[in-house]
Each structure stands twice: as structure tokens, then as C-alpha cells.
Amino acid sequence: MDAAKKNEIQAHARAIAALLYEEADAEQVQTLAGIEDTVRAQLLKHVSPEIGVFLSKRAAARLEDAADFACILAVTHIPHFREAFETRIDVTKTPDGSQLIVSM
């Protein structure tokens, strides 16, 4: 990665950090462990799904013209990412075993 892209990522990361800091519990960001837990939770909740959806859409667009393109398979437990796909196979664990539901 070139220096310009690294600088751009750093600038965006600082902006995201400022937004997430405003939403963080002040007591949780008093220790390094609390900061780490807060950062991890916020990234998983707010940032990772957006990156995953963006990359999946990019991959689908690239593959759209490929003759052998059949589908994109994504396994996730993140609702926001899962709901980005119109057609899904949802697996639900029940006492009687796993159930499959095809959503179109």
C-alpha cells in the first residue's frame, strides 16, 4: 500500500474513532482492557458489517460478467451483513436439530 492510501486510511480511522468515542461508555474506556473491549465491540457492531457488505458487493460486481459465476457464499452471524443478501439459506439450531430456511 502506498503512503497516500495509508494516510487516507489513518484519517478515516481517526474520524471513525472520534464518532465511536462519543458513543462509548466513559467508564469502559478508562483502562487499556476496557478500551480494547470497547473497540472490539464497536468494530464488530458498526464497522465490520459495512466493510463486509462493501467487499461482497464489489466481488459480486466483478464476477457478474464471468461465465462460470454461480453464487457467492458468505457464512456470518452478523445480522446486518446477512441481510445484505436477497437469497439466503438460514440455519437455525433447535432442540430437534438444525433447520434450514431458504429466503428469496
C-alpha positions in Angstrom: 0.0 0.0 0.0 1.4 3.4 -0.9 1.8 6.3 1.6 -1.1 8.3 0.3 -3.5 5.4 0.9 -2.1 4.7 4.3 -2.6 8.4 5.2 -6.2 8.3 3.9 -6.9 5.2 6.0 -5.4 6.9 9.1 -7.5 10.0 8.6 -10.7 7.9 8.2 -9.8 5.7 11.1 -9.4 8.9 13.3 -12.7 10.2 12.2 -14.4 6.8 12.9 -12.6 6.7 16.3 -14.0 10.1 17.2 -17.5 9.0 16.3 -17.3 5.8 18.2 -15.7 7.5 21.2 -18.8 9.7 21.5 -20.9 6.6 21.8 -18.6 4.7 24.2 -19.4 4.4 27.9 -16.9 6.7 29.6 -16.2 4.2 32.4 -15.3 1.5 30.0 -12.5 3.5 28.3 -10.6 4.2 31.5 -8.3 1.2 31.2 -6.4 -0.5 28.3 -8.5 -3.6 28.7 -11.7 -1.5 28.7 -10.6 0.4 25.6 -9.7 -2.9 23.8 -13.1 -4.4 24.7 -14.9 -1.3 23.6 -13.0 -1.0 20.3 -13.6 -4.7 19.5 -17.3 -4.5 20.3 -17.8 -1.3 18.3 -15.8 -2.5 15.3 -17.8 -5.8 15.2 -21.1 -3.9 15.5 -20.6 -0.9 13.3 -17.6 -1.2 11.1 -17.0 -4.8 10.1 -20.5 -5.3 8.7 -20.1 -2.3 6.4 -16.7 -3.5 5.2 -18.1 -7.0 4.6 -21.1 -5.7 2.6 -18.9 -3.4 0.6 -16.4 -6.1 -0.3 -19.2 -8.7 -1.1 -20.9 -6.2 -3.5 -17.5 -5.5 -5.1 -16.8 -9.2 -5.5 -20.3 -9.8 -7.0 -19.9 -6.9 -9.5 -16.5 -8.3 -10.6 -17.9 -11.8 -11.0 -21.2 -10.7 -12.7 -19.7 -11.0 -16.2 -17.9 -14.3 -15.5 -19.4 -17.2 -17.4 -18.8 -19.7 -14.6 -20.3 -17.4 -11.9 -23.0 -19.3 -9.9 -23.2 -17.7 -6.5 -21.5 -16.0 -3.6 -21.4 -18.0 -0.3 -21.0 -16.0 2.9 -21.2 -17.5 6.3 -21.9 -15.0 9.0 -23.6 -14.4 12.4 -23.7 -10.6 11.8 -27.4 -9.7 11.0 -26.5 -6.6 9.1 -24.2 -8.5 6.8 -26.6 -11.5 6.4 -29.5 -9.2 5.4 -27.5 -7.7 2.6 -28.2 -10.8 0.5 -31.6 -11.3 -1.1 -31.4 -15.1 -1.3 -30.1 -16.8 1.8 -30.1 -20.2 3.5 -30.6 -19.5 7.2 -29.7 -22.3 9.6 -31.4 -22.3 13.0 -30.3 -24.6 15.8 -33.3 -26.2 17.6 -33.6 -28.9 20.2 -34.7 -31.3 17.4 -31.7 -30.4 15.3 -30.8 -27.7 12.8 -33.4 -26.3 10.5 -32.8 -24.8 7.0 -34.9 -22.0 5.7 -34.3 -20.7 2.1 -35.2 -17.0 1.8 -35.6 -15.5 -1.6 
